[in-house]
Amino acid sequence: YLDDHWEIGTGGNFLGRLYADLANTASIPSCFIWNGMMSYRIDENYSIQMNVTNIMDRLFYDNSYFANNSENHVTPGAGRTVTFLAKAKF
């Protein structure tokens, strides 16, 4: 907490190397994804928040799919993403 209203946070996810085929000859590289958040508490019942994932907009791969020796697929992860939340307590 910065004060009674503001809060900031940061963290990350490390994605280790993944093999992309059954023989473990092809791999997807490891990557570190940095995330952050900032929130403002309006009063005891209401707050707003902004989350940013993949702050550095790194290219990474969420998954791989092996079909056969000539057909491999990878799923790219999301680029920099900003989401906004409004919270209410009842």
C-alpha positions as MATLAB code, in Angstrom:
seq = 'YLDDHWEIGTGGNFLGRLYADLANTASIPSCFIWNGMMSYRIDENYSIQMNVTNIMDRLFYDNSYFANNSENHVTPGAGRTVTFLAKAKF';
ca = [
       0.000    0.000    0.000;
       1.205    3.491   -0.797;
      -1.391    5.080    1.505;
      -5.003    4.423    2.583;
      -6.249    4.592   -1.029;
      -3.497    3.492   -3.431;
      -2.042    0.002   -3.820;
       0.501   -1.213   -6.373;
       1.892   -4.663   -6.988;
       4.117   -6.535   -9.359;
       5.127  -10.101  -10.019;
       5.978  -12.478  -12.752;
       5.653  -15.916  -14.236;
       8.560  -18.028  -15.386;
       7.674  -20.393  -18.208;
      10.282  -23.102  -18.533;
      11.378  -24.720  -21.770;
       8.746  -27.041  -23.265;
       9.439  -29.829  -25.718;
       7.476  -29.519  -28.943;
       7.769  -33.086  -30.233;
       7.639  -36.622  -28.880;
      11.372  -37.237  -29.368;
      12.262  -34.089  -27.372;
      14.352  -32.721  -30.230;
      12.450  -29.459  -30.743;
      11.650  -27.099  -27.894;
       9.918  -23.843  -27.066;
      12.282  -21.459  -25.246;
      11.754  -20.404  -21.644;
      10.561  -16.898  -20.847;
       9.834  -14.596  -17.896;
       6.597  -12.598  -18.084;
       6.358   -9.503  -15.861;
       2.929   -8.350  -14.597;
       1.677   -5.444  -12.497;
      -1.384   -3.880  -10.931;
      -2.538   -0.593   -9.447;
      -5.741   -0.020   -7.495;
      -7.495    2.916   -5.900;
      -9.882    2.399   -2.983;
     -12.628    5.009   -3.228;
     -14.130    4.069    0.162;
     -14.692    0.907    2.205;
     -17.109   -0.504   -0.385;
     -15.798    0.618   -3.781;
     -12.483    0.387   -5.598;
     -11.100    0.410   -9.116;
      -8.117   -1.545  -10.382;
      -5.907   -1.753  -13.461;
      -3.964   -4.946  -14.254;
      -1.206   -5.177  -16.865;
       0.038   -8.589  -17.964;
       3.152   -9.086  -20.065;
       4.323   -5.513  -19.393;
       7.377   -5.902  -21.641;
       5.214   -7.275  -24.502;
       7.437  -10.355  -24.876;
       6.765  -12.986  -27.490;
       6.209  -16.313  -25.741;
       4.353  -19.531  -26.401;
       1.583  -20.875  -24.196;
       1.501  -24.358  -25.649;
       2.601  -26.666  -28.412;
       0.741  -29.322  -30.342;
       2.487  -32.229  -32.046;
       0.535  -33.847  -34.889;
       3.263  -35.777  -36.748;
       6.912  -35.390  -37.778;
       6.100  -32.783  -40.419;
       3.385  -30.877  -38.552;
       4.023  -29.094  -35.248;
       2.011  -26.163  -33.929;
       2.618  -23.597  -31.203;
       0.141  -21.256  -29.556;
       1.541  -17.774  -28.940;
       0.761  -16.149  -25.601;
      -1.050  -12.853  -25.293;
       0.931   -9.660  -25.799;
       0.716   -6.749  -23.377;
      -2.819   -6.778  -21.983;
      -4.499   -4.134  -19.829;
      -7.698   -4.894  -17.915;
      -9.778   -2.628  -15.701;
     -11.941   -3.717  -12.780;
     -14.554   -1.995  -10.675;
     -15.203   -3.674   -7.317;
     -18.145   -3.237   -4.998;
     -18.730   -4.865   -1.592;
     -22.290   -5.370   -0.370;
];
